[in-house]
Amino acid sequence: MGLANTILKEDHKASIANTPCAWLMYLQGKVKLSRKLLIELCTWWIERRGGFLIRSNMILFAPLDVCVILGLRIGGICG
């Protein structure tokens, strides 16, 4: 993630800043997602709403959000 942050364009940073994962832009090193965290996130995912239900707050994710967060090119279903 740290490497991806160094090559992001300003418009990409602006897009990420409007997502629930804006904090990812501040990471400097490699990101390792633990299995326990991934399992926990899966239990909070509400597929029909397209987001995570955390403490009675729905955090919605569009396909474009996921592409930007993962650093994928925008195309296909994402763009």
PyMOL Python script that loads the backbone (N, CA, C, O; Angstrom):
from pymol import cmd

cmd.read_pdbstr("""\
ATOM      1  N   MET A   1       0.820  -1.187   0.000  1.00  0.00           N
ATOM      2  CA  MET A   1       0.000   0.000   0.000  1.00  0.00           C
ATOM      3  C   MET A   1       0.861   1.246   0.000  1.00  0.00           C
ATOM      4  O   MET A   1       0.530   2.233  -0.658  1.00  0.00           O
ATOM      5  N   GLY A   2       1.961   1.210   0.732  1.00  0.00           N
ATOM      6  CA  GLY A   2       2.837   2.366   0.786  1.00  0.00           C
ATOM      7  C   GLY A   2       3.339   2.764  -0.587  1.00  0.00           C
ATOM      8  O   GLY A   2       3.389   3.951  -0.911  1.00  0.00           O
ATOM      9  N   LEU A   3       3.719   1.768  -1.412  1.00  0.00           N
ATOM     10  CA  LEU A   3       4.184   2.047  -2.768  1.00  0.00           C
ATOM     11  C   LEU A   3       3.059   2.634  -3.612  1.00  0.00           C
ATOM     12  O   LEU A   3       3.285   3.577  -4.371  1.00  0.00           O
ATOM     13  N   ALA A   4       1.859   2.092  -3.491  1.00  0.00           N
ATOM     14  CA  ALA A   4       0.718   2.602  -4.252  1.00  0.00           C
ATOM     15  C   ALA A   4       0.460   4.067  -3.906  1.00  0.00           C
ATOM     16  O   ALA A   4       0.109   4.859  -4.780  1.00  0.00           O
ATOM     17  N   ASN A   5       0.629   4.424  -2.655  1.00  0.00           N
ATOM     18  CA  ASN A   5       0.392   5.806  -2.237  1.00  0.00           C
ATOM     19  C   ASN A   5       1.368   6.778  -2.887  1.00  0.00           C
ATOM     20  O   ASN A   5       1.027   7.943  -3.090  1.00  0.00           O
ATOM     21  N   THR A   6       2.565   6.327  -3.214  1.00  0.00           N
ATOM     22  CA  THR A   6       3.551   7.231  -3.817  1.00  0.00           C
ATOM     23  C   THR A   6       3.262   7.513  -5.281  1.00  0.00           C
ATOM     24  O   THR A   6       3.752   8.505  -5.819  1.00  0.00           O
ATOM     25  N   ILE A   7       2.477   6.666  -5.942  1.00  0.00           N
ATOM     26  CA  ILE A   7       2.204   6.869  -7.365  1.00  0.00           C
ATOM     27  C   ILE A   7       0.784   7.352  -7.652  1.00  0.00           C
ATOM     28  O   ILE A   7       0.413   7.525  -8.813  1.00  0.00           O
ATOM     29  N   LEU A   8      -0.014   7.573  -6.605  1.00  0.00           N
ATOM     30  CA  LEU A   8      -1.377   8.058  -6.809  1.00  0.00           C
ATOM     31  C   LEU A   8      -1.375   9.490  -7.322  1.00  0.00           C
ATOM     32  O   LEU A   8      -0.615  10.333  -6.845  1.00  0.00           O
ATOM     33  N   LYS A   9      -2.224   9.751  -8.285  1.00  0.00           N
ATOM     34  CA  LYS A   9      -2.415  11.114  -8.784  1.00  0.00           C
ATOM     35  C   LYS A   9      -3.342  11.846  -7.827  1.00  0.00           C
ATOM     36  O   LYS A   9      -4.053  11.226  -7.036  1.00  0.00           O
ATOM     37  N   GLU A  10      -3.328  13.156  -7.908  1.00  0.00           N
ATOM     38  CA  GLU A  10      -4.147  13.965  -6.997  1.00  0.00           C
ATOM     39  C   GLU A  10      -5.636  13.667  -7.131  1.00  0.00           C
ATOM     40  O   GLU A  10      -6.353  13.653  -6.131  1.00  0.00           O
ATOM     41  N   ASP A  11      -6.112  13.429  -8.353  1.00  0.00           N
ATOM     42  CA  ASP A  11      -7.541  13.118  -8.510  1.00  0.00           C
ATOM     43  C   ASP A  11      -7.889  11.766  -7.903  1.00  0.00           C
ATOM     44  O   ASP A  11      -9.001  11.569  -7.414  1.00  0.00           O
ATOM     45  N   HIS A  12      -6.924  10.820  -7.935  1.00  0.00           N
ATOM     46  CA  HIS A  12      -7.144   9.534  -7.272  1.00  0.00           C
ATOM     47  C   HIS A  12      -7.214   9.726  -5.758  1.00  0.00           C
ATOM     48  O   HIS A  12      -8.077   9.156  -5.090  1.00  0.00           O
ATOM     49  N   LYS A  13      -6.301  10.531  -5.229  1.00  0.00           N
ATOM     50  CA  LYS A  13      -6.311  10.791  -3.786  1.00  0.00           C
ATOM     51  C   LYS A  13      -7.616  11.450  -3.363  1.00  0.00           C
ATOM     52  O   LYS A  13      -8.153  11.146  -2.298  1.00  0.00           O
ATOM     53  N   ALA A  14      -8.125  12.349  -4.194  1.00  0.00           N
ATOM     54  CA  ALA A  14      -9.391  13.017  -3.883  1.00  0.00           C
ATOM     55  C   ALA A  14     -10.540  12.014  -3.867  1.00  0.00           C
ATOM     56  O   ALA A  14     -11.435  12.106  -3.027  1.00  0.00           O
ATOM     57  N   SER A  15     -10.517  11.048  -4.802  1.00  0.00           N
ATOM     58  CA  SER A  15     -11.564  10.019  -4.834  1.00  0.00           C
ATOM     59  C   SER A  15     -11.497   9.145  -3.596  1.00  0.00           C
ATOM     60  O   SER A  15     -12.524   8.843  -2.988  1.00  0.00           O
ATOM     61  N   ILE A  16     -10.295   8.737  -3.219  1.00  0.00           N
ATOM     62  CA  ILE A  16     -10.120   7.882  -2.044  1.00  0.00           C
ATOM     63  C   ILE A  16     -10.524   8.627  -0.775  1.00  0.00           C
ATOM     64  O   ILE A  16     -11.083   8.029   0.144  1.00  0.00           O
ATOM     65  N   ALA A  17     -10.248   9.918  -0.723  1.00  0.00           N
ATOM     66  CA  ALA A  17     -10.579  10.722   0.460  1.00  0.00           C
ATOM     67  C   ALA A  17     -12.074  10.726   0.747  1.00  0.00           C
ATOM     68  O   ALA A  17     -12.484  11.000   1.875  1.00  0.00           O
ATOM     69  N   ASN A  18     -12.894  10.426  -0.258  1.00  0.00           N
ATOM     70  CA  ASN A  18     -14.344  10.406  -0.085  1.00  0.00           C
ATOM     71  C   ASN A  18     -14.898   9.030   0.228  1.00  0.00           C
ATOM     72  O   ASN A  18     -16.111   8.823   0.197  1.00  0.00           O
ATOM     73  N   THR A  19     -14.013   8.083   0.531  1.00  0.00           N
ATOM     74  CA  THR A  19     -14.448   6.727   0.860  1.00  0.00           C
ATOM     75  C   THR A  19     -14.181   6.440   2.337  1.00  0.00           C
ATOM     76  O   THR A  19     -13.434   7.171   2.987  1.00  0.00           O
ATOM     77  N   PRO A  20     -14.787   5.381   2.863  1.00  0.00           N
ATOM     78  CA  PRO A  20     -14.518   5.016   4.261  1.00  0.00           C
ATOM     79  C   PRO A  20     -13.072   4.565   4.500  1.00  0.00           C
ATOM     80  O   PRO A  20     -12.652   4.430   5.649  1.00  0.00           O
ATOM     81  N   CYS A  21     -12.323   4.337   3.446  1.00  0.00           N
ATOM     82  CA  CYS A  21     -10.937   3.868   3.591  1.00  0.00           C
ATOM     83  C   CYS A  21      -9.920   4.961   3.307  1.00  0.00           C
ATOM     84  O   CYS A  21      -8.800   4.661   2.893  1.00  0.00           O
ATOM     85  N   ALA A  22     -10.276   6.203   3.517  1.00  0.00           N
ATOM     86  CA  ALA A  22      -9.361   7.321   3.262  1.00  0.00           C
ATOM     87  C   ALA A  22      -8.068   7.187   4.057  1.00  0.00           C
ATOM     88  O   ALA A  22      -7.021   7.654   3.610  1.00  0.00           O
ATOM     89  N   TRP A  23      -8.123   6.567   5.212  1.00  0.00           N
ATOM     90  CA  TRP A  23      -6.938   6.405   6.059  1.00  0.00           C
ATOM     91  C   TRP A  23      -5.843   5.586   5.395  1.00  0.00           C
ATOM     92  O   TRP A  23      -4.683   5.673   5.798  1.00  0.00           O
ATOM     93  N   LEU A  24      -6.193   4.777   4.366  1.00  0.00           N
ATOM     94  CA  LEU A  24      -5.196   3.964   3.683  1.00  0.00           C
ATOM     95  C   LEU A  24      -4.118   4.811   3.006  1.00  0.00           C
ATOM     96  O   LEU A  24      -2.995   4.349   2.808  1.00  0.00           O
ATOM     97  N   MET A  25      -4.462   6.050   2.654  1.00  0.00           N
ATOM     98  CA  MET A  25      -3.489   6.914   1.991  1.00  0.00           C
ATOM     99  C   MET A  25      -2.337   7.312   2.910  1.00  0.00           C
ATOM    100  O   MET A  25      -1.293   7.759   2.436  1.00  0.00           O
ATOM    101  N   TYR A  26      -2.516   7.158   4.192  1.00  0.00           N
ATOM    102  CA  TYR A  26      -1.486   7.563   5.139  1.00  0.00           C
ATOM    103  C   TYR A  26      -0.534   6.429   5.510  1.00  0.00           C
ATOM    104  O   TYR A  26       0.420   6.642   6.258  1.00  0.00           O
ATOM    105  N   LEU A  27      -0.782   5.231   4.994  1.00  0.00           N
ATOM    106  CA  LEU A  27       0.082   4.097   5.295  1.00  0.00           C
ATOM    107  C   LEU A  27       1.375   4.200   4.499  1.00  0.00           C
ATOM    108  O   LEU A  27       1.359   4.536   3.315  1.00  0.00           O
ATOM    109  N   GLN A  28       2.478   3.915   5.145  1.00  0.00           N
ATOM    110  CA  GLN A  28       3.784   4.021   4.497  1.00  0.00           C
ATOM    111  C   GLN A  28       4.342   2.676   4.068  1.00  0.00           C
ATOM    112  O   GLN A  28       5.005   2.590   3.034  1.00  0.00           O
ATOM    113  N   GLY A  29       4.092   1.635   4.827  1.00  0.00           N
ATOM    114  CA  GLY A  29       4.684   0.332   4.544  1.00  0.00           C
ATOM    115  C   GLY A  29       3.685  -0.632   3.943  1.00  0.00           C
ATOM    116  O   GLY A  29       2.617  -0.230   3.482  1.00  0.00           O
ATOM    117  N   LYS A  30       4.038  -1.903   3.951  1.00  0.00           N
ATOM    118  CA  LYS A  30       3.160  -2.944   3.440  1.00  0.00           C
ATOM    119  C   LYS A  30       1.991  -3.150   4.394  1.00  0.00           C
ATOM    120  O   LYS A  30       2.122  -2.984   5.606  1.00  0.00           O
ATOM    121  N   VAL A  31       0.855  -3.512   3.830  1.00  0.00           N
ATOM    122  CA  VAL A  31      -0.342  -3.771   4.619  1.00  0.00           C
ATOM    123  C   VAL A  31      -0.588  -5.271   4.638  1.00  0.00           C
ATOM    124  O   VAL A  31      -0.608  -5.921   3.593  1.00  0.00           O
ATOM    125  N   LYS A  32      -0.772  -5.799   5.806  1.00  0.00           N
ATOM    126  CA  LYS A  32      -1.084  -7.220   5.937  1.00  0.00           C
ATOM    127  C   LYS A  32      -2.443  -7.326   6.619  1.00  0.00           C
ATOM    128  O   LYS A  32      -2.608  -6.882   7.755  1.00  0.00           O
ATOM    129  N   LEU A  33      -3.403  -7.906   5.937  1.00  0.00           N
ATOM    130  CA  LEU A  33      -4.743  -8.065   6.468  1.00  0.00           C
ATOM    131  C   LEU A  33      -4.818  -9.415   7.159  1.00  0.00           C
ATOM    132  O   LEU A  33      -4.588 -10.453   6.539  1.00  0.00           O
ATOM    133  N   SER A  34      -5.136  -9.396   8.420  1.00  0.00           N
ATOM    134  CA  SER A  34      -5.185 -10.646   9.165  1.00  0.00           C
ATOM    135  C   SER A  34      -6.430 -11.451   8.800  1.00  0.00           C
ATOM    136  O   SER A  34      -7.460 -10.899   8.413  1.00  0.00           O
ATOM    137  N   ARG A  35      -6.309 -12.739   8.930  1.00  0.00           N
ATOM    138  CA  ARG A  35      -7.439 -13.623   8.648  1.00  0.00           C
ATOM    139  C   ARG A  35      -8.608 -13.313   9.575  1.00  0.00           C
ATOM    140  O   ARG A  35      -9.761 -13.318   9.143  1.00  0.00           O
ATOM    141  N   LYS A  36      -8.318 -13.042  10.846  1.00  0.00           N
ATOM    142  CA  LYS A  36      -9.395 -12.755  11.794  1.00  0.00           C
ATOM    143  C   LYS A  36     -10.148 -11.483  11.415  1.00  0.00           C
ATOM    144  O   LYS A  36     -11.374 -11.429  11.512  1.00  0.00           O
ATOM    145  N   LEU A  37      -9.407 -10.456  10.981  1.00  0.00           N
ATOM    146  CA  LEU A  37     -10.059  -9.216  10.569  1.00  0.00           C
ATOM    147  C   LEU A  37     -10.913  -9.455   9.336  1.00  0.00           C
ATOM    148  O   LEU A  37     -12.038  -8.961   9.261  1.00  0.00           O
ATOM    149  N   LEU A  38     -10.401 -10.201   8.370  1.00  0.00           N
ATOM    150  CA  LEU A  38     -11.159 -10.496   7.162  1.00  0.00           C
ATOM    151  C   LEU A  38     -12.436 -11.263   7.485  1.00  0.00           C
ATOM    152  O   LEU A  38     -13.495 -10.963   6.934  1.00  0.00           O
ATOM    153  N   ILE A  39     -12.344 -12.247   8.371  1.00  0.00           N
ATOM    154  CA  ILE A  39     -13.528 -13.006   8.792  1.00  0.00           C
ATOM    155  C   ILE A  39     -14.531 -12.080   9.474  1.00  0.00           C
ATOM    156  O   ILE A  39     -15.732 -12.169   9.219  1.00  0.00           O
ATOM    157  N   GLU A  40     -14.050 -11.203  10.326  1.00  0.00           N
ATOM    158  CA  GLU A  40     -14.927 -10.260  11.025  1.00  0.00           C
ATOM    159  C   GLU A  40     -15.627  -9.334  10.033  1.00  0.00           C
ATOM    160  O   GLU A  40     -16.830  -9.099  10.146  1.00  0.00           O
ATOM    161  N   LEU A  41     -14.883  -8.811   9.066  1.00  0.00           N
ATOM    162  CA  LEU A  41     -15.496  -7.948   8.054  1.00  0.00           C
ATOM    163  C   LEU A  41     -16.567  -8.695   7.269  1.00  0.00           C
ATOM    164  O   LEU A  41     -17.614  -8.131   6.948  1.00  0.00           O
ATOM    165  N   CYS A  42     -16.309  -9.954   6.962  1.00  0.00           N
ATOM    166  CA  CYS A  42     -17.300 -10.748   6.228  1.00  0.00           C
ATOM    167  C   CYS A  42     -18.589 -10.917   7.023  1.00  0.00           C
ATOM    168  O   CYS A  42     -19.667 -10.986   6.433  1.00  0.00           O
ATOM    169  N   THR A  43     -18.499 -10.985   8.340  1.00  0.00           N
ATOM    170  CA  THR A  43     -19.711 -11.131   9.151  1.00  0.00           C
ATOM    171  C   THR A  43     -20.516  -9.835   9.184  1.00  0.00           C
ATOM    172  O   THR A  43     -21.720  -9.867   9.443  1.00  0.00           O
ATOM    173  N   TRP A  44     -19.874  -8.700   8.928  1.00  0.00           N
ATOM    174  CA  TRP A  44     -20.575  -7.405   8.937  1.00  0.00           C
ATOM    175  C   TRP A  44     -21.112  -7.006   7.569  1.00  0.00           C
ATOM    176  O   TRP A  44     -21.857  -6.032   7.455  1.00  0.00           O
ATOM    177  N   TRP A  45     -20.735  -7.762   6.515  1.00  0.00           N
ATOM    178  CA  TRP A  45     -21.145  -7.423   5.156  1.00  0.00           C
ATOM    179  C   TRP A  45     -22.621  -7.747   4.950  1.00  0.00           C
ATOM    180  O   TRP A  45     -23.060  -8.860   5.240  1.00  0.00           O
ATOM    181  N   ILE A  46     -23.386  -6.781   4.453  1.00  0.00           N
ATOM    182  CA  ILE A  46     -24.804  -6.960   4.125  1.00  0.00           C
ATOM    183  C   ILE A  46     -24.915  -6.857   2.606  1.00  0.00           C
ATOM    184  O   ILE A  46     -24.952  -5.760   2.050  1.00  0.00           O
ATOM    185  N   GLU A  47     -24.968  -8.004   1.947  1.00  0.00           N
ATOM    186  CA  GLU A  47     -24.885  -8.039   0.486  1.00  0.00           C
ATOM    187  C   GLU A  47     -25.996  -7.242  -0.189  1.00  0.00           C
ATOM    188  O   GLU A  47     -25.733  -6.493  -1.130  1.00  0.00           O
ATOM    189  N   ARG A  48     -27.235  -7.394   0.279  1.00  0.00           N
ATOM    190  CA  ARG A  48     -28.342  -6.717  -0.396  1.00  0.00           C
ATOM    191  C   ARG A  48     -28.249  -5.199  -0.302  1.00  0.00           C
ATOM    192  O   ARG A  48     -28.841  -4.491  -1.116  1.00  0.00           O
ATOM    193  N   ARG A  49     -27.508  -4.692   0.689  1.00  0.00           N
ATOM    194  CA  ARG A  49     -27.326  -3.238   0.834  1.00  0.00           C
ATOM    195  C   ARG A  49     -25.998  -2.768   0.241  1.00  0.00           C
ATOM    196  O   ARG A  49     -25.806  -1.573   0.014  1.00  0.00           O
ATOM    197  N   GLY A  50     -25.090  -3.702  -0.007  1.00  0.00           N
ATOM    198  CA  GLY A  50     -23.805  -3.341  -0.612  1.00  0.00           C
ATOM    199  C   GLY A  50     -22.879  -2.607   0.337  1.00  0.00           C
ATOM    200  O   GLY A  50     -22.208  -1.652  -0.056  1.00  0.00           O
ATOM    201  N   GLY A  51     -22.839  -3.052   1.594  1.00  0.00           N
ATOM    202  CA  GLY A  51     -21.970  -2.381   2.552  1.00  0.00           C
ATOM    203  C   GLY A  51     -21.816  -3.146   3.850  1.00  0.00           C
ATOM    204  O   GLY A  51     -22.335  -4.251   4.009  1.00  0.00           O
ATOM    205  N   PHE A  52     -21.093  -2.537   4.770  1.00  0.00           N
ATOM    206  CA  PHE A  52     -20.845  -3.118   6.088  1.00  0.00           C
ATOM    207  C   PHE A  52     -21.752  -2.456   7.112  1.00  0.00           C
ATOM    208  O   PHE A  52     -21.908  -1.234   7.107  1.00  0.00           O
ATOM    209  N   LEU A  53     -22.350  -3.251   7.987  1.00  0.00           N
ATOM    210  CA  LEU A  53     -23.145  -2.726   9.092  1.00  0.00           C
ATOM    211  C   LEU A  53     -22.272  -2.778  10.340  1.00  0.00           C
ATOM    212  O   LEU A  53     -22.024  -3.852  10.890  1.00  0.00           O
ATOM    213  N   ILE A  54     -21.809  -1.615  10.781  1.00  0.00           N
ATOM    214  CA  ILE A  54     -20.915  -1.521  11.925  1.00  0.00           C
ATOM    215  C   ILE A  54     -21.523  -0.551  12.933  1.00  0.00           C
ATOM    216  O   ILE A  54     -21.717   0.630  12.645  1.00  0.00           O
ATOM    217  N   ARG A  55     -21.820  -1.079  14.126  1.00  0.00           N
ATOM    218  CA  ARG A  55     -22.422  -0.274  15.199  1.00  0.00           C
ATOM    219  C   ARG A  55     -23.642   0.510  14.711  1.00  0.00           C
ATOM    220  O   ARG A  55     -23.738   1.717  14.932  1.00  0.00           O
ATOM    221  N   SER A  56     -24.546  -0.164  14.066  1.00  0.00           N
ATOM    222  CA  SER A  56     -25.798   0.385  13.526  1.00  0.00           C
ATOM    223  C   SER A  56     -25.580   1.443  12.448  1.00  0.00           C
ATOM    224  O   SER A  56     -26.517   2.165  12.109  1.00  0.00           O
ATOM    225  N   ASN A  57     -24.378   1.553  11.903  1.00  0.00           N
ATOM    226  CA  ASN A  57     -24.100   2.453  10.779  1.00  0.00           C
ATOM    227  C   ASN A  57     -23.818   1.615   9.540  1.00  0.00           C
ATOM    228  O   ASN A  57     -23.020   0.679   9.583  1.00  0.00           O
ATOM    229  N   MET A  58     -24.473   1.953   8.439  1.00  0.00           N
ATOM    230  CA  MET A  58     -24.231   1.260   7.190  1.00  0.00           C
ATOM    231  C   MET A  58     -23.158   2.017   6.416  1.00  0.00           C
ATOM    232  O   MET A  58     -23.327   3.193   6.090  1.00  0.00           O
ATOM    233  N   ILE A  59     -22.057   1.336   6.125  1.00  0.00           N
ATOM    234  CA  ILE A  59     -20.966   1.916   5.340  1.00  0.00           C
ATOM    235  C   ILE A  59     -21.040   1.267   3.970  1.00  0.00           C
ATOM    236  O   ILE A  59     -20.650   0.113   3.794  1.00  0.00           O
ATOM    237  N   LEU A  60     -21.553   2.030   2.987  1.00  0.00           N
ATOM    238  CA  LEU A  60     -21.805   1.509   1.658  1.00  0.00           C
ATOM    239  C   LEU A  60     -20.533   1.497   0.825  1.00  0.00           C
ATOM    240  O   LEU A  60     -19.684   2.377   0.971  1.00  0.00           O
ATOM    241  N   PHE A  61     -20.399   0.500  -0.051  1.00  0.00           N
ATOM    242  CA  PHE A  61     -19.284   0.388  -0.970  1.00  0.00           C
ATOM    243  C   PHE A  61     -19.827   0.139  -2.366  1.00  0.00           C
ATOM    244  O   PHE A  61     -20.554  -0.828  -2.590  1.00  0.00           O
ATOM    245  N   ALA A  62     -19.481   0.995  -3.289  1.00  0.00           N
ATOM    246  CA  ALA A  62     -19.806   0.779  -4.700  1.00  0.00           C
ATOM    247  C   ALA A  62     -18.634   0.044  -5.345  1.00  0.00           C
ATOM    248  O   ALA A  62     -17.527   0.074  -4.808  1.00  0.00           O
ATOM    249  N   PRO A  63     -18.848  -0.605  -6.468  1.00  0.00           N
ATOM    250  CA  PRO A  63     -17.722  -1.247  -7.155  1.00  0.00           C
ATOM    251  C   PRO A  63     -16.562  -0.277  -7.414  1.00  0.00           C
ATOM    252  O   PRO A  63     -15.397  -0.668  -7.333  1.00  0.00           O
ATOM    253  N   LEU A  64     -16.877   0.976  -7.722  1.00  0.00           N
ATOM    254  CA  LEU A  64     -15.827   1.967  -7.946  1.00  0.00           C
ATOM    255  C   LEU A  64     -14.994   2.181  -6.679  1.00  0.00           C
ATOM    256  O   LEU A  64     -13.773   2.311  -6.763  1.00  0.00           O
ATOM    257  N   ASP A  65     -15.636   2.218  -5.514  1.00  0.00           N
ATOM    258  CA  ASP A  65     -14.910   2.368  -4.249  1.00  0.00           C
ATOM    259  C   ASP A  65     -13.912   1.234  -4.062  1.00  0.00           C
ATOM    260  O   ASP A  65     -12.766   1.463  -3.677  1.00  0.00           O
ATOM    261  N   VAL A  66     -14.349   0.024  -4.334  1.00  0.00           N
ATOM    262  CA  VAL A  66     -13.475  -1.144  -4.159  1.00  0.00           C
ATOM    263  C   VAL A  66     -12.294  -1.061  -5.121  1.00  0.00           C
ATOM    264  O   VAL A  66     -11.163  -1.344  -4.726  1.00  0.00           O
ATOM    265  N   CYS A  67     -12.531  -0.679  -6.372  1.00  0.00           N
ATOM    266  CA  CYS A  67     -11.440  -0.542  -7.342  1.00  0.00           C
ATOM    267  C   CYS A  67     -10.422   0.490  -6.879  1.00  0.00           C
ATOM    268  O   CYS A  67      -9.217   0.243  -6.934  1.00  0.00           O
ATOM    269  N   VAL A  68     -10.894   1.635  -6.426  1.00  0.00           N
ATOM    270  CA  VAL A  68      -9.989   2.695  -5.972  1.00  0.00           C
ATOM    271  C   VAL A  68      -9.210   2.249  -4.743  1.00  0.00           C
ATOM    272  O   VAL A  68      -8.001   2.467  -4.662  1.00  0.00           O
ATOM    273  N   ILE A  69      -9.882   1.634  -3.798  1.00  0.00           N
ATOM    274  CA  ILE A  69      -9.224   1.178  -2.561  1.00  0.00           C
ATOM    275  C   ILE A  69      -8.147   0.150  -2.865  1.00  0.00           C
ATOM    276  O   ILE A  69      -7.084   0.169  -2.244  1.00  0.00           O
ATOM    277  N   LEU A  70      -8.401  -0.737  -3.800  1.00  0.00           N
ATOM    278  CA  LEU A  70      -7.435  -1.792  -4.137  1.00  0.00           C
ATOM    279  C   LEU A  70      -6.395  -1.339  -5.148  1.00  0.00           C
ATOM    280  O   LEU A  70      -5.453  -2.073  -5.445  1.00  0.00           O
ATOM    281  N   GLY A  71      -6.563  -0.128  -5.680  1.00  0.00           N
ATOM    282  CA  GLY A  71      -5.613   0.370  -6.659  1.00  0.00           C
ATOM    283  C   GLY A  71      -5.777  -0.252  -8.031  1.00  0.00           C
ATOM    284  O   GLY A  71      -4.823  -0.316  -8.806  1.00  0.00           O
ATOM    285  N   LEU A  72      -6.982  -0.710  -8.334  1.00  0.00           N
ATOM    286  CA  LEU A  72      -7.237  -1.328  -9.633  1.00  0.00           C
ATOM    287  C   LEU A  72      -7.555  -0.268 -10.664  1.00  0.00           C
ATOM    288  O   LEU A  72      -8.029   0.818 -10.332  1.00  0.00           O
ATOM    289  N   ARG A  73      -7.290  -0.593 -11.926  1.00  0.00           N
ATOM    290  CA  ARG A  73      -7.645   0.323 -13.004  1.00  0.00           C
ATOM    291  C   ARG A  73      -9.162   0.463 -13.066  1.00  0.00           C
ATOM    292  O   ARG A  73      -9.898  -0.479 -12.771  1.00  0.00           O
ATOM    293  N   ILE A  74      -9.608   1.624 -13.444  1.00  0.00           N
ATOM    294  CA  ILE A  74     -11.042   1.869 -13.542  1.00  0.00           C
ATOM    295  C   ILE A  74     -11.498   1.429 -14.935  1.00  0.00           C
ATOM    296  O   ILE A  74     -11.060   1.976 -15.947  1.00  0.00           O
ATOM    297  N   GLY A  75     -12.376   0.442 -14.965  1.00  0.00           N
ATOM    298  CA  GLY A  75     -12.874  -0.083 -16.240  1.00  0.00           C
ATOM    299  C   GLY A  75     -13.827  -1.212 -15.954  1.00  0.00           C
ATOM    300  O   GLY A  75     -13.955  -1.643 -14.808  1.00  0.00           O
ATOM    301  N   GLY A  76     -14.496  -1.695 -16.968  1.00  0.00           N
ATOM    302  CA  GLY A  76     -15.448  -2.783 -16.773  1.00  0.00           C
ATOM    303  C   GLY A  76     -16.570  -2.354 -15.856  1.00  0.00           C
ATOM    304  O   GLY A  76     -17.133  -1.272 -16.024  1.00  0.00           O
ATOM    305  N   ILE A  77     -16.905  -3.195 -14.882  1.00  0.00           N
ATOM    306  CA  ILE A  77     -18.023  -2.882 -13.989  1.00  0.00           C
ATOM    307  C   ILE A  77     -17.716  -1.705 -13.076  1.00  0.00           C
ATOM    308  O   ILE A  77     -18.633  -1.115 -12.505  1.00  0.00           O
ATOM    309  N   CYS A  78     -16.435  -1.350 -12.928  1.00  0.00           N
ATOM    310  CA  CYS A  78     -16.072  -0.249 -12.033  1.00  0.00           C
ATOM    311  C   CYS A  78     -16.140   1.096 -12.727  1.00  0.00           C
ATOM    312  O   CYS A  78     -16.137   2.112 -12.033  1.00  0.00           O
ATOM    313  N   GLY A  79     -16.197   1.171 -13.977  1.00  0.00           N
ATOM    314  CA  GLY A  79     -16.163   2.477 -14.606  1.00  0.00           C
ATOM    315  C   GLY A  79     -16.815   2.470 -15.908  1.00  0.00           C
ATOM    316  O   GLY A  79     -16.873   3.504 -16.575  1.00  0.00           O
TER     317      GLY A  79
END
""", "prot")
cmd.dss("prot")
cmd.show_as("cartoon", "prot")
cmd.util.cbc("prot")
cmd.orient("prot")
